[in-house]
Structures are given as C-alpha cells and as structure tokens.
Amino acid sequence: MAKQMEAHRVSAYNTSKFSENKIHDDTVARKYGFSGGLVPGVDVLAYMLHMPVAKWGRAFLERGLIEARFVKPVYDGEIAEVSAVEEAGGLSMEVQSRGDLCATGSASLPASAPTYSLADYTAVAAVKERKPVNAASYQVGKWLGSIPRDWAGEAATEYLGDIRETDPIYRRERLGHPGLLPRIMNKVLVDNAILGPWIHVGTKMQLLAAAKVGDELTARAKVVGNYEKKGHRFVELDALVVANGTTPLAHCWHIAIYEPREQAAA
C-alpha cells in the first residue's frame, strides 16, 4: 500500500548565479522565457536525494538508483517542496514550487550494486583548448573526459549548506553527497566546449559506492545522443563517475539542452 513520506522543504538557492552558464543569470534567462535565473537541475536533484537517503540510509548511497526529469524551473529564494510516496518498487517523487510541478522522479534500492568495469569506459582528458560548441563537440560515439575536481574540507561542508541538506550522515561519516556526481556530468559538457546558456533536463544515476569527502572525481563519458527537438539541441551522455581514478562511484545517464531555442521577441 502506498505511503506518503514527510515532505522535504528547501529554500532554493541558485549556486550558479555567477557561473559561465548564463541560463542561471536573471537577465539572460528572461530572453529564454523564464522568470529569472534557474536553480541548477543538479541541485534540484540533490534536494530529491534527501528522500531515498532518509528511507534507506547508507545503503542507498552505496547501491541506490535514482531517476529525475526537470520539467519547470525552480527559482532562487523560492520554496521547493519534495514529496515522496513509498510504493512496492521504491519511491515516486515530485518537486513543487510556486504551485508548479518542477520535477518528477523515482528511486529504488537494488539488492546489490551492478558491476561496471573501468575498462569498458575509455579514460580521456578534457580538451586542451575549448572551442565554441558545435555539432562536432558532442559527436555520437565520442568519448569525453572531465578536469578532476574534489570537494574537500570546508568545500564539502559549504556544498551541504548550499543544497540545504540536513541529514547528519554526510558529516558524521565524512561522505560526499551524491548530488556532486551529476555536477561532474555537467562538467563533462563545459570542460569540452564553450557553451552559451544551456539546461540540464534529466539524469538517471545508479550509485555503485559511497563517495568520501575529498575524493577526486572524474567522468568517463560517451556521447550516445545528439539531436534537435522543438528547436532545441540535445546531448545525451552515458558515463561512469570515478573516484581517484580507480573506484566507480556511479553509472550516469545525463541529458541536457546544449543549445536552447530563444523566445521570439514580443
């Protein structure tokens, strides 16, 4: 029988207001028909991750599966309410803000984490010199890498504050929040091309091991889709996010609009 979990309410924070991606800038975002700069989809996903971790704890961080689609923006300073219903197959989730359905998703806890071989995912460096994005930047079948990044010490604590995470498990066990892993997927895109405004629209992530604070994170990503739909250019990535060059942390499918359609002038 379906059971409603206690909602998780977050005062949303635009962590990317001053980033290279100007879809998070109020003025630019309005040119694309939005009310203001978008809170990053990876952070909305981080809000959603609170629910399965509340239900399954560390087990979810070691082998959980989550999928999310972002359908309407969440804006800085607005309340984002994450709701979850416990069903036979796991959790069904929604994010509501300003009366709109902003994201949908699901989470489950497989009996064991699937095995992925590093050898099946080619390790390449990010490009030495980024060039303005074009169709060749994300050619289907192309392997892409990312510049190594870590969130150590204060940076890890600041990130938990930025996403309004209240679960004590991360500080208590010195674990990296899994919301950092889709951030690395975003970095695959920006480390390999100079993008204009762009939008992360969906992620499916199978966790394979719990990340630790200070892990050096990279991605080994293969482009599996590059197409136009309703005037937008989409890219899809299939990747392993790897800790310290040796430990697969997550298998990720990531989809983004890398060239959004501008709104016609009124």
Backbone as CSV, one residue per row, in Angstrom:
resi,resn,N_x,N_y,N_z,CA_x,CA_y,CA_z,C_x,C_y,C_z
1,MET,0.840,-1.190,0.000,0.000,0.000,0.000,0.882,1.250,0.000
2,ALA,0.533,2.226,-0.839,1.320,3.450,-0.947,1.295,4.223,0.368
3,LYS,2.443,4.794,0.720,2.574,5.556,1.958,3.319,6.857,1.678
4,GLN,2.765,7.959,2.114,3.374,9.269,1.888,4.451,9.541,2.936
5,MET,5.654,9.897,2.490,6.710,10.301,3.416,6.527,11.770,3.792
6,GLU,7.126,12.166,4.891,7.107,13.577,5.266,7.853,14.388,4.215
7,ALA,7.250,15.488,3.772,7.841,16.303,2.710,9.151,16.940,3.174
8,HIS,10.024,17.185,2.206,11.305,17.872,2.449,11.200,19.248,1.798
9,ARG,11.222,20.300,2.597,11.061,21.665,2.072,12.398,22.395,2.105
10,VAL,12.722,23.010,0.994,14.017,23.663,0.825,13.799,25.092,0.346
11,SER,14.522,26.035,0.929,14.576,27.389,0.370,15.641,27.360,-0.722
12,ALA,15.192,27.290,-1.964,16.097,27.027,-3.086,17.154,28.124,-3.219
13,TYR,18.339,27.710,-3.604,19.472,28.619,-3.723,20.149,28.396,-5.066
14,ASN,20.301,29.473,-5.817,20.949,29.398,-7.132,22.463,29.421,-6.936
15,THR,23.063,28.251,-6.904,24.511,28.144,-6.673,25.327,28.607,-7.878
16,SER,24.674,28.782,-9.019,25.402,29.086,-10.261,25.105,30.475,-10.811
17,LYS,24.657,31.365,-9.930,24.267,32.717,-10.375,25.399,33.410,-11.131
18,PHE,26.636,33.142,-10.732,27.777,33.815,-11.365,28.615,32.855,-12.212
19,SER,28.009,31.753,-12.639,28.751,30.766,-13.418,28.827,31.179,-14.887
20,GLU,29.615,30.434,-15.631,29.743,30.647,-17.073,28.414,30.398,-17.794
21,ASN,27.578,29.529,-17.248,26.285,29.221,-17.866,25.276,30.311,-17.508
22,LYS,25.002,31.178,-18.459,24.180,32.358,-18.174,22.688,32.056,-18.113
23,ILE,22.288,30.776,-18.253,20.878,30.452,-18.022,20.544,30.657,-16.540
24,HIS,21.578,30.749,-15.712,21.389,30.987,-14.275,21.406,32.485,-13.929
25,ASP,21.594,33.319,-14.963,21.583,34.772,-14.794,20.178,35.296,-15.098
26,ASP,19.660,36.159,-14.237,18.279,36.622,-14.383,18.004,37.238,-15.750
27,THR,18.876,38.150,-16.182,18.631,38.881,-17.432,18.643,37.950,-18.630
28,VAL,19.638,37.076,-18.709,19.744,36.158,-19.851,18.598,35.151,-19.841
29,ALA,18.278,34.616,-18.671,17.222,33.595,-18.586,15.884,34.141,-19.093
30,ARG,15.641,35.424,-18.857,14.374,36.007,-19.312,14.276,36.004,-20.842
31,LYS,15.402,36.057,-21.541,15.392,36.009,-23.002,14.903,34.652,-23.512
32,TYR,14.987,33.643,-22.634,14.539,32.299,-22.997,13.160,31.980,-22.417
33,GLY,12.495,33.014,-21.929,11.123,32.841,-21.470,10.956,32.496,-20.011
34,PHE,12.043,32.566,-19.216,11.959,32.239,-17.800,11.776,33.506,-16.963
35,SER,11.329,33.332,-15.723,11.104,34.480,-14.836,12.397,35.037,-14.268
36,GLY,13.441,34.236,-14.266,14.732,34.633,-13.716,15.712,33.492,-13.888
37,GLY,16.892,33.643,-13.286,17.911,32.608,-13.393,17.457,31.296,-12.770
38,LEU,17.772,30.195,-13.432,17.328,28.877,-12.975,18.241,28.328,-11.878
39,VAL,17.651,27.752,-10.842,18.414,26.933,-9.902,18.877,25.694,-10.680
40,PRO,20.159,25.321,-10.619,20.648,24.199,-11.420,19.856,22.906,-11.173
41,GLY,19.617,22.177,-12.255,18.927,20.893,-12.135,19.660,19.930,-11.221
42,VAL,21.001,19.995,-11.234,21.761,19.092,-10.362,21.468,19.366,-8.895
43,ASP,21.150,20.630,-8.567,20.822,20.952,-7.178,19.396,20.535,-6.838
44,VAL,18.485,20.655,-7.795,17.126,20.135,-7.582,17.197,18.622,-7.362
45,LEU,18.043,17.943,-8.124,18.247,16.507,-7.915,18.806,16.250,-6.518
46,ALA,19.714,17.107,-6.063,20.264,16.949,-4.710,19.163,17.082,-3.663
47,TYR,18.204,18.011,-3.883,17.074,18.121,-2.955,16.299,16.794,-2.932
48,MET,16.091,16.213,-4.110,15.324,14.965,-4.218,16.040,13.805,-3.526
49,LEU,17.369,13.801,-3.591,18.140,12.702,-3.000,17.941,12.596,-1.490
50,HIS,17.488,13.667,-0.874,17.231,13.618,0.564,16.253,12.505,0.918
51,MET,15.265,12.280,0.054,14.189,11.341,0.386,14.653,9.881,0.421
52,PRO,15.315,9.358,-0.625,15.767,7.969,-0.535,16.825,7.734,0.530
53,VAL,17.651,8.762,0.812,18.640,8.593,1.878,17.944,8.566,3.233
54,ALA,16.874,9.369,3.381,16.091,9.322,4.618,15.464,7.943,4.812
55,LYS,15.087,7.297,3.721,14.432,5.982,3.811,15.442,4.842,4.002
56,TRP,16.529,4.847,3.214,17.428,3.688,3.185,18.809,3.937,3.780
57,GLY,19.145,5.195,4.085,20.431,5.486,4.707,21.620,5.176,3.823
58,ARG,22.700,4.726,4.454,23.945,4.500,3.727,23.785,3.470,2.620
59,ALA,22.892,2.522,2.782,22.687,1.508,1.740,22.345,2.165,0.406
60,PHE,21.540,3.235,0.449,21.202,3.914,-0.801,22.441,4.569,-1.404
61,LEU,23.285,5.155,-0.573,24.497,5.806,-1.078,25.448,4.799,-1.715
62,GLU,25.333,3.537,-1.349,26.231,2.503,-1.865,25.684,1.778,-3.088
63,ARG,24.324,1.758,-3.262,23.786,0.992,-4.394,22.422,1.491,-4.890
64,GLY,22.027,2.685,-4.483,20.712,3.187,-4.853,20.619,3.612,-6.315
65,LEU,19.392,3.645,-6.806,19.095,4.064,-8.175,18.113,5.225,-8.117
66,ILE,18.415,6.307,-8.828,17.508,7.456,-8.870,17.400,7.953,-10.300
67,GLU,16.221,8.401,-10.650,15.980,8.981,-11.967,15.154,10.242,-11.774
68,ALA,15.487,11.306,-12.513,14.757,12.566,-12.371,14.670,13.278,-13.707
69,ARG,13.535,13.923,-13.927,13.318,14.796,-15.078,12.896,16.162,-14.565
70,PHE,13.455,17.201,-15.156,13.181,18.562,-14.726,12.273,19.211,-15.762
71,VAL,11.054,19.539,-15.351,10.036,19.963,-16.311,9.745,21.462,-16.260
72,LYS,9.951,22.096,-15.110,9.792,23.543,-14.984,10.858,24.054,-14.022
73,PRO,11.243,25.314,-14.141,12.338,25.825,-13.310,11.963,25.968,-11.840
74,VAL,12.993,25.840,-11.012,12.941,26.270,-9.610,13.772,27.545,-9.547
75,TYR,13.268,28.552,-8.829,13.931,29.852,-8.786,14.521,30.132,-7.408
76,ASP,15.579,30.929,-7.428,16.303,31.304,-6.219,15.366,31.929,-5.182
77,GLY,15.474,31.457,-3.945,14.699,32.021,-2.845,13.300,31.476,-2.700
78,GLU,12.830,30.702,-3.686,11.500,30.103,-3.605,11.568,28.795,-2.817
79,ILE,10.443,28.398,-2.245,10.383,27.110,-1.545,10.191,25.996,-2.569
80,ALA,11.059,25.010,-2.507,10.902,23.785,-3.294,10.480,22.687,-2.327
81,GLU,9.352,22.068,-2.602,8.848,21.006,-1.736,8.986,19.664,-2.448
82,VAL,9.760,18.778,-1.834,9.963,17.435,-2.381,9.022,16.481,-1.663
83,SER,8.172,15.819,-2.429,7.276,14.822,-1.846,7.651,13.450,-2.384
84,ALA,7.403,12.430,-1.580,7.725,11.058,-1.987,6.668,10.112,-1.457
85,VAL,6.268,9.188,-2.312,5.309,8.156,-1.946,6.025,6.810,-2.017
86,GLU,5.935,6.064,-0.907,6.535,4.734,-0.872,5.610,3.751,-1.568
87,GLU,6.124,3.094,-2.590,5.377,2.100,-3.347,6.160,0.796,-3.355
88,ALA,5.579,-0.227,-3.947,6.216,-1.551,-3.928,7.608,-1.523,-4.549
89,GLY,7.779,-0.743,-5.613,9.072,-0.723,-6.292,10.055,0.290,-5.755
90,GLY,9.641,1.086,-4.756,10.531,2.103,-4.213,9.791,3.392,-3.951
91,LEU,10.361,4.502,-4.375,9.767,5.813,-4.140,9.396,6.477,-5.458
92,SER,8.253,7.136,-5.455,7.854,8.019,-6.542,7.919,9.439,-5.999
93,MET,8.608,10.348,-6.715,8.888,11.676,-6.157,8.453,12.794,-7.090
94,GLU,8.135,13.927,-6.468,7.829,15.146,-7.207,8.450,16.332,-6.475
95,VAL,8.774,17.369,-7.243,9.196,18.645,-6.674,8.216,19.712,-7.146
96,GLN,7.624,20.416,-6.196,6.689,21.505,-6.495,7.287,22.813,-6.000
97,SER,7.078,23.881,-6.784,7.498,25.214,-6.364,6.600,26.238,-7.042
98,ARG,6.176,27.231,-6.305,5.294,28.292,-6.821,4.030,27.716,-7.460
99,GLY,3.565,26.571,-6.949,2.360,25.959,-7.479,2.572,25.144,-8.736
100,ASP,3.824,25.032,-9.208,4.135,24.278,-10.422,4.803,22.948,-10.089
101,LEU,4.543,21.951,-10.917,5.302,20.702,-10.861,6.618,20.955,-11.592
102,CYS,7.723,20.922,-10.859,9.022,21.285,-11.421,9.882,20.076,-11.785
103,ALA,9.700,18.973,-11.088,10.498,17.774,-11.375,9.738,16.538,-10.943
104,THR,9.979,15.453,-11.665,9.427,14.149,-11.301,10.577,13.153,-11.221
105,GLY,10.394,12.114,-10.438,11.462,11.145,-10.341,11.066,9.909,-9.575
106,SER,12.000,8.974,-9.515,11.788,7.740,-8.765,13.113,7.302,-8.180
107,ALA,13.035,6.493,-7.126,14.235,5.943,-6.501,13.936,4.543,-5.997
108,SER,14.951,3.710,-6.034,14.791,2.339,-5.544,16.121,1.855,-4.993
109,LEU,16.069,0.731,-4.293,17.265,0.156,-3.684,17.441,-1.273,-4.205
110,PRO,18.256,-1.458,-5.258,18.527,-2.808,-5.744,19.163,-3.674,-4.652
111,ALA,18.991,-4.969,-4.771,19.553,-5.894,-3.781,21.070,-5.807,-3.722
112,SER,21.682,-5.497,-4.861,23.135,-5.311,-4.904,23.464,-4.334,-6.019
113,ALA,24.625,-3.714,-5.925,25.042,-2.778,-6.964,25.533,-3.560,-8.176
114,PRO,25.108,-3.182,-9.379,25.645,-3.846,-10.564,27.145,-3.583,-10.696
115,THR,27.821,-4.407,-11.453,29.264,-4.279,-11.645,29.553,-3.626,-12.986
116,TYR,30.371,-2.594,-12.938,30.822,-1.941,-14.161,32.340,-1.974,-14.188
117,SER,32.893,-2.295,-15.353,34.344,-2.370,-15.496,34.883,-1.041,-16.017
118,LEU,35.921,-0.543,-15.346,36.572,0.665,-15.835,37.066,0.485,-17.271
119,ALA,37.426,-0.734,-17.609,37.966,-0.996,-18.943,36.939,-0.751,-20.044
120,ASP,35.662,-0.798,-19.688,34.615,-0.570,-20.687,34.340,0.907,-20.920
121,TYR,34.953,1.763,-20.119,34.741,3.210,-20.223,36.092,3.884,-20.431
122,THR,36.280,4.405,-21.623,37.585,4.934,-22.018,37.910,6.220,-21.269
123,ALA,39.084,6.246,-20.661,39.545,7.442,-19.952,40.253,8.365,-20.938
124,VAL,39.706,9.571,-21.099,40.342,10.580,-21.933,40.395,11.879,-21.143
125,ALA,41.326,12.745,-21.530,41.413,14.051,-20.881,40.402,15.003,-21.513
126,ALA,40.014,16.018,-20.777,39.221,17.090,-21.376,40.070,17.763,-22.462
127,VAL,39.416,18.423,-23.395,40.159,19.064,-24.484,41.137,20.099,-23.921
128,LYS,42.265,20.266,-24.609,43.273,21.232,-24.154,42.791,22.657,-24.357
129,GLU,42.086,22.877,-25.453,41.570,24.219,-25.751,40.091,24.117,-26.114
130,ARG,39.255,24.701,-25.289,37.822,24.673,-25.571,37.495,25.608,-26.732
131,LYS,36.578,25.174,-27.587,36.118,25.993,-28.700,34.604,26.142,-28.606
132,PRO,34.041,27.180,-29.250,32.588,27.356,-29.203,31.863,26.090,-29.647
133,VAL,30.804,25.759,-28.922,30.104,24.499,-29.162,29.544,24.437,-30.580
134,ASN,29.659,23.256,-31.181,29.006,22.962,-32.455,28.680,21.481,-32.465
135,ALA,28.115,20.989,-33.544,27.668,19.594,-33.591,28.816,18.616,-33.356
136,ALA,30.040,18.999,-33.749,31.191,18.100,-33.601,31.678,18.010,-32.157
137,SER,31.285,18.977,-31.327,31.731,18.972,-29.928,31.260,17.717,-29.215
138,TYR,30.042,17.285,-29.553,29.423,16.141,-28.885,28.963,15.121,-29.917
139,GLN,29.886,14.697,-30.762,29.557,13.701,-31.786,29.175,12.386,-31.136
140,VAL,28.119,11.747,-31.645,27.702,10.453,-31.115,28.853,9.451,-31.254
141,GLY,29.119,8.745,-30.161,30.209,7.777,-30.132,31.510,8.328,-29.589
142,LYS,31.583,9.655,-29.431,32.808,10.290,-28.955,32.956,10.110,-27.447
143,TRP,34.191,9.875,-26.998,34.481,9.797,-25.572,34.930,11.158,-25.066
144,LEU,34.413,11.542,-23.913,34.729,12.828,-23.306,35.198,12.613,-21.865
145,GLY,36.140,13.416,-21.445,36.598,13.360,-20.059,36.313,14.672,-19.354
146,SER,36.718,14.757,-18.096,36.499,15.972,-17.314,37.759,16.312,-16.539
147,ILE,37.913,17.581,-16.226,39.010,18.014,-15.365,38.738,17.487,-13.951
148,PRO,39.713,16.842,-13.298,39.473,16.305,-11.948,39.053,17.399,-10.964
149,ARG,38.094,17.062,-10.109,37.619,18.005,-9.094,37.408,17.276,-7.782
150,ASP,37.545,18.016,-6.693,37.205,17.449,-5.392,36.492,18.498,-4.546
151,TRP,35.770,18.017,-3.581,35.113,18.870,-2.590,35.630,18.398,-1.230
152,ALA,36.706,19.023,-0.784,37.349,18.599,0.463,37.104,19.639,1.550
153,GLY,37.187,19.188,2.800,37.144,20.100,3.938,35.949,21.035,3.907
154,GLU,36.235,22.352,3.956,35.179,23.355,4.016,34.291,23.338,2.787
155,ALA,34.856,23.010,1.631,34.065,22.996,0.396,32.939,21.967,0.488
156,ALA,33.224,20.812,1.098,32.199,19.780,1.257,31.096,20.264,2.191
157,THR,31.485,20.944,3.260,30.505,21.474,4.215,29.676,22.582,3.578
158,GLU,30.331,23.455,2.812,29.625,24.540,2.139,28.603,23.997,1.151
159,TYR,28.964,22.934,0.453,28.032,22.341,-0.506,26.779,21.849,0.197
160,LEU,26.933,21.191,1.336,25.765,20.729,2.093,24.875,21.905,2.479
161,GLY,25.496,23.023,2.824,24.724,24.224,3.135,24.012,24.773,1.909
162,ASP,24.711,24.776,0.782,24.133,25.310,-0.458,22.875,24.554,-0.881
163,ILE,22.875,23.233,-0.662,21.709,22.425,-1.067,20.753,22.178,0.101
164,ARG,21.028,22.866,1.217,20.146,22.825,2.393,19.973,21.398,2.926
165,GLU,21.054,20.615,2.870,20.969,19.223,3.322,21.094,19.150,4.839
166,THR,20.121,18.514,5.472,20.082,18.438,6.934,20.404,17.051,7.484
167,ASP,20.484,16.047,6.625,20.768,14.691,7.099,22.182,14.647,7.665
168,PRO,22.356,14.163,8.909,23.684,14.184,9.538,24.646,13.134,8.998
169,ILE,24.185,12.227,8.147,25.029,11.104,7.727,26.301,11.574,7.027
170,TYR,26.233,12.668,6.270,27.395,13.107,5.491,28.508,13.631,6.388
171,ARG,28.136,14.420,7.374,29.155,14.944,8.296,29.634,13.841,9.242
172,ARG,28.699,13.047,9.709,29.045,12.005,10.688,30.001,10.977,10.094
173,GLU,29.757,10.579,8.846,30.556,9.515,8.232,31.533,10.035,7.186
174,ARG,31.646,11.376,7.088,32.550,12.027,6.143,32.347,11.494,4.723
175,LEU,31.104,11.536,4.304,30.738,11.069,2.968,30.465,12.244,2.048
176,GLY,30.796,12.059,0.786,30.456,13.048,-0.225,28.997,12.894,-0.622
177,HIS,28.303,14.007,-0.760,26.891,13.947,-1.155,26.781,13.493,-2.608
178,PRO,25.854,12.566,-2.927,25.752,12.075,-4.307,25.306,13.138,-5.305
179,GLY,24.799,14.274,-4.816,24.481,15.368,-5.719,25.709,15.925,-6.425
180,LEU,26.899,15.643,-5.894,28.127,16.086,-6.545,28.397,15.329,-7.841
181,LEU,27.862,14.128,-7.966,28.195,13.285,-9.121,27.566,13.808,-10.409
182,PRO,26.283,14.208,-10.417,25.755,14.839,-11.629,26.438,16.173,-11.950
183,ARG,26.982,16.832,-10.935,27.764,18.045,-11.206,28.966,17.713,-12.088
184,ILE,29.586,16.573,-11.824,30.718,16.153,-12.658,30.234,15.879,-14.085
185,MET,29.037,15.347,-14.227,28.482,15.137,-15.567,28.299,16.471,-16.292
186,ASN,27.846,17.481,-15.586,27.764,18.810,-16.188,29.143,19.306,-16.608
187,LYS,30.144,19.018,-15.771,31.495,19.473,-16.088,32.021,18.821,-17.364
188,VAL,31.576,17.604,-17.666,31.974,16.973,-18.927,31.600,17.883,-20.098
189,LEU,30.395,18.452,-20.036,29.941,19.319,-21.123,30.765,20.600,-21.193
190,VAL,30.962,21.261,-20.045,31.631,22.574,-20.071,33.151,22.452,-20.190
191,ASP,33.719,21.312,-19.833,35.166,21.143,-19.961,35.593,20.847,-21.396
192,ASN,34.634,20.580,-22.276,34.967,20.170,-23.641,34.445,21.107,-24.725
193,ALA,33.768,22.179,-24.332,33.284,23.158,-25.307,32.921,24.440,-24.574
194,ILE,32.940,25.554,-25.308,32.455,26.821,-24.769,30.975,26.902,-25.111
195,LEU,30.153,26.835,-24.088,28.706,26.811,-24.273,28.110,28.189,-24.059
196,GLY,27.002,28.452,-24.737,26.157,29.568,-24.365,25.276,29.107,-23.213
197,PRO,24.145,29.760,-22.979,23.204,29.272,-21.972,22.750,27.851,-22.326
198,TRP,22.698,26.974,-21.326,22.279,25.593,-21.583,21.549,25.073,-20.354
199,ILE,20.829,23.942,-20.515,19.901,23.477,-19.475,20.020,21.965,-19.288
200,HIS,20.284,21.556,-18.063,20.256,20.133,-17.695,18.796,19.718,-17.508
201,VAL,18.366,18.665,-18.207,16.942,18.311,-18.162,16.643,16.928,-17.580
202,GLY,17.664,16.085,-17.411,17.351,14.773,-16.849,18.594,13.979,-16.491
203,THR,18.454,13.108,-15.493,19.542,12.234,-15.045,18.966,10.915,-14.554
204,LYS,19.662,9.847,-14.882,19.427,8.547,-14.253,20.769,8.105,-13.685
205,MET,20.793,7.791,-12.399,22.062,7.516,-11.731,21.967,6.269,-10.864
206,GLN,22.805,5.290,-11.199,22.941,4.087,-10.384,24.193,4.239,-9.537
207,LEU,24.014,4.401,-8.227,25.161,4.530,-7.334,25.830,3.167,-7.162
208,LEU,27.158,3.195,-7.103,27.940,1.959,-7.034,28.794,1.863,-5.775
209,ALA,29.055,3.011,-5.148,29.834,3.064,-3.905,29.603,4.428,-3.288
210,ALA,29.759,4.508,-1.978,29.598,5.793,-1.292,30.839,6.651,-1.516
211,ALA,30.634,7.877,-1.987,31.751,8.808,-2.161,32.224,9.292,-0.797
212,LYS,33.497,9.596,-0.711,34.079,10.122,0.524,34.460,11.581,0.325
213,VAL,34.372,12.359,1.390,34.790,13.759,1.328,36.236,13.815,0.841
214,GLY,36.487,14.657,-0.155,37.840,14.812,-0.671,38.202,13.888,-1.806
215,ASP,37.329,12.951,-2.189,37.597,12.125,-3.364,37.827,13.016,-4.575
216,GLU,38.790,12.647,-5.416,38.991,13.342,-6.686,38.082,12.680,-7.717
217,LEU,37.184,13.473,-8.279,36.138,12.944,-9.139,36.392,13.284,-10.604
218,THR,36.228,12.275,-11.457,36.288,12.469,-12.903,35.174,11.650,-13.531
219,ALA,34.908,11.932,-14.800,33.911,11.151,-15.534,34.530,10.593,-16.813
220,ARG,34.077,9.402,-17.172,34.422,8.793,-18.455,33.111,8.670,-19.219
221,ALA,32.889,9.571,-20.145,31.563,9.731,-20.742,31.583,9.470,-22.241
222,LYS,30.585,8.741,-22.703,30.397,8.501,-24.135,29.139,9.233,-24.585
223,VAL,29.243,9.964,-25.687,28.071,10.640,-26.247,27.192,9.596,-26.930
224,VAL,25.949,9.464,-26.462,25.043,8.459,-27.029,23.849,9.097,-27.736
225,GLY,23.755,10.421,-27.700,22.676,11.104,-28.404,23.037,12.549,-28.678
226,ASN,22.669,13.041,-29.861,22.860,14.434,-30.232,21.829,14.733,-31.306
227,TYR,20.788,15.507,-30.960,19.659,15.663,-31.874,18.917,16.956,-31.596
228,GLU,18.068,17.334,-32.537,17.237,18.521,-32.390,15.805,18.107,-32.105
229,LYS,15.156,18.827,-31.197,13.758,18.585,-30.865,13.120,19.914,-30.470
230,LYS,12.081,20.287,-31.192,11.347,21.539,-30.920,12.270,22.755,-30.880
231,GLY,13.261,22.757,-31.757,14.164,23.893,-31.847,15.322,23.879,-30.876
232,HIS,15.352,22.908,-29.963,16.457,22.769,-29.016,17.439,21.710,-29.534
233,ARG,18.721,21.865,-29.195,19.719,20.825,-29.471,20.031,20.091,-28.166
234,PHE,19.832,18.771,-28.208,20.025,17.927,-27.028,21.300,17.095,-27.158
235,VAL,21.924,16.797,-26.007,23.019,15.839,-25.936,22.732,14.858,-24.811
236,GLU,23.032,13.583,-25.054,22.881,12.546,-24.034,24.236,11.879,-23.809
237,LEU,24.573,11.679,-22.535,25.837,11.061,-22.147,25.593,9.793,-21.346
238,ASP,26.433,8.791,-21.564,26.457,7.568,-20.754,27.844,7.495,-20.140
239,ALA,27.930,7.406,-18.815,29.247,7.582,-18.194,29.390,6.846,-16.879
240,LEU,30.626,6.641,-16.512,30.988,6.297,-15.143,31.610,7.525,-14.493
241,VAL,31.173,7.845,-13.289,31.861,8.833,-12.463,32.782,8.043,-11.536
242,VAL,34.057,8.420,-11.528,35.102,7.616,-10.892,35.796,8.433,-9.809
243,ALA,36.084,7.783,-8.681,36.834,8.412,-7.594,38.293,8.011,-7.682
244,ASN,39.171,9.020,-7.645,40.615,8.801,-7.532,41.178,7.908,-8.638
245,GLY,40.504,7.920,-9.784,40.968,7.171,-10.948,40.779,5.677,-10.859
246,THR,40.201,5.183,-9.762,40.153,3.728,-9.559,38.791,3.159,-9.180
247,THR,37.932,3.951,-8.542,36.699,3.406,-7.967,35.464,3.983,-8.652
248,PRO,34.699,3.162,-9.390,33.459,3.656,-9.971,32.458,3.998,-8.863
249,LEU,31.993,5.240,-8.870,31.018,5.677,-7.872,29.597,5.625,-8.390
250,ALA,29.419,5.842,-9.695,28.067,5.869,-10.246,28.107,5.667,-11.744
251,HIS,27.088,4.974,-12.225,26.819,4.917,-13.661,25.726,5.945,-13.928
252,CYS,25.998,6.895,-14.818,25.077,8.015,-15.041,24.660,8.111,-16.503
253,TRP,23.375,8.361,-16.702,22.846,8.799,-17.992,22.399,10.236,-17.763
254,HIS,22.855,11.124,-18.628,22.679,12.564,-18.403,22.203,13.191,-19.698
255,ILE,21.176,14.019,-19.632,20.661,14.670,-20.826,20.559,16.170,-20.588
256,ALA,20.966,16.944,-21.592,20.961,18.405,-21.483,20.602,19.017,-22.834
257,ILE,20.020,20.205,-22.770,19.839,21.038,-23.956,21.069,21.934,-24.038
258,TYR,21.936,21.677,-25.025,23.163,22.469,-25.087,23.010,23.716,-25.954
259,GLU,21.952,23.766,-26.752,21.622,24.987,-27.490,20.109,25.181,-27.413
260,PRO,19.615,25.913,-26.397,18.178,26.110,-26.280,17.654,27.117,-27.321
261,ARG,16.396,26.953,-27.640,15.715,27.875,-28.549,15.385,29.163,-27.810
262,GLU,15.755,30.287,-28.383,15.400,31.578,-27.752,13.919,31.872,-28.009
263,GLN,13.311,32.567,-27.056,11.944,33.029,-27.257,11.914,34.119,-28.309
264,ALA,10.881,34.112,-29.135,10.707,35.197,-30.103,10.421,36.490,-29.358
265,ALA,10.950,37.585,-29.855,10.709,38.873,-29.216,9.229,39.238,-29.295
266,ALA,8.721,39.808,-28.214,7.295,40.170,-28.177,7.039,41.366,-29.084
